[in-house]
Amino acid sequence: MATQNLTLKLPAEIIRKAKVVAAERGTSISALVTEKIEEIVGEDAAYQAARRRASEWLTHGWHLGGPSTGLGAGRRDA
């Protein structure tokens, strides 16, 4: 994957602590930031997919028993 530089301004104390964490993990601050951003992006993608599925389910409706009428009649998948 191609990389691109990014400039961040962080409090000096956070940078100092991040250096310690990175050293303890045998990695770099850049790798720590990359890992966390990838985690956030992945969580957001999963959330958006779940939101689309829920919206689709609501659009189709659910048959909750009784006479079958309208869209979603007989639907039992969850």
C-alpha positions as CSV (number, residue, x, y, z in Angstrom):
1,M,0.0,0.0,0.0
2,A,1.3,3.5,-0.9
3,T,2.1,5.7,2.1
4,Q,1.8,9.5,2.5
5,N,3.2,11.8,5.1
6,L,1.0,13.4,7.7
7,T,1.9,16.1,10.1
8,L,0.3,16.1,13.5
9,K,0.5,18.5,16.4
10,L,0.2,16.8,19.7
11,P,1.0,17.8,23.3
12,A,4.6,17.2,24.2
13,E,3.6,15.0,27.2
14,I,1.5,12.7,24.9
15,I,4.4,12.4,22.4
16,R,6.8,11.5,25.3
17,K,4.4,8.8,26.5
18,A,3.8,7.5,23.0
19,K,7.6,7.1,22.5
20,V,7.7,5.0,25.7
21,V,4.8,2.8,24.6
22,A,6.2,2.4,21.1
23,A,9.6,1.4,22.5
24,E,8.0,-1.1,24.9
25,R,6.2,-2.6,21.9
26,G,9.3,-2.5,19.6
27,T,7.6,-0.3,17.1
28,S,7.3,3.4,16.1
29,I,4.9,6.1,16.9
30,S,3.9,6.1,13.3
31,A,3.0,2.4,13.5
32,L,1.0,3.0,16.6
33,V,-1.0,5.8,15.0
34,T,-1.5,3.7,11.8
35,E,-2.7,0.7,13.8
36,K,-5.2,2.9,15.7
37,I,-6.5,4.7,12.7
38,E,-6.9,1.3,10.8
39,E,-8.9,0.1,13.8
40,I,-11.2,3.1,13.8
41,V,-11.7,2.9,10.0
42,G,-12.5,-0.8,10.3
43,E,-15.0,-0.2,13.1
44,D,-16.7,2.5,11.1
45,A,-17.0,0.3,8.0
46,A,-18.6,-2.5,10.1
47,Y,-21.0,0.0,11.7
48,Q,-22.0,1.4,8.3
49,A,-22.6,-2.1,6.9
50,A,-24.8,-3.0,9.9
51,R,-26.7,0.3,9.6
52,R,-27.4,-0.5,5.9
53,R,-28.6,-4.0,6.8
54,A,-30.9,-2.7,9.6
55,S,-32.3,0.0,7.3
56,E,-33.0,-2.7,4.7
57,W,-34.8,-4.9,7.2
58,L,-36.9,-1.9,8.4
59,T,-37.8,-1.1,4.8
60,H,-39.0,-4.6,4.1
61,G,-40.8,-5.0,7.4
62,W,-41.5,-8.2,9.4
63,H,-44.4,-10.6,9.5
64,L,-45.2,-11.1,13.2
65,G,-48.0,-13.6,12.8
66,G,-51.6,-13.1,11.9
67,P,-52.8,-12.7,8.3
68,S,-50.2,-12.2,5.7
69,T,-50.3,-8.7,4.3
70,G,-47.9,-6.4,2.5
71,L,-44.1,-6.7,2.0
72,G,-42.2,-9.0,4.3
73,A,-45.1,-11.4,4.7
74,G,-43.8,-14.7,5.9
75,R,-40.3,-13.4,6.4
76,R,-38.6,-15.3,9.3
77,D,-34.9,-14.7,8.7
78,A,-33.0,-12.8,11.3
